[in-house]
């Protein structure tokens, strides 16, 4: 199975709400701005406990790069009409399953000292 097929499975399982059958290894790790979840069981337990935050998304895929053992996808995840999240993820594959994901997205307001000044025209 190629990386494109495995990543397509990943998104299809999320669309179907079938998170228990995600194509991930037993030693799966997911790293995001919230930290690292280590292990398939820990990841699935977290999703099960927080289904309202993980399920019910639509995905608009903007860009994807597929290589032999890795892929990168940039997408917008939309849940209901009022929640949208811009995401970039790197997927690392071993065999026919995802071994690691590194997920990048913004999780909160920008601190005042980090905000850009507006241009004066």
Secondary structure, DSSP 8 states (H G I E B T S, - for coil): --HHHHHHHHHHHHHHT-GGG-SEEEEEEEEETTEEEESHHHHHHHHHHTHHHHSSEEEEEEEEEE-SSEEEEEEEEEETTTEEEEEEEEEEEETTEEEEEEEE---S---GGGS------
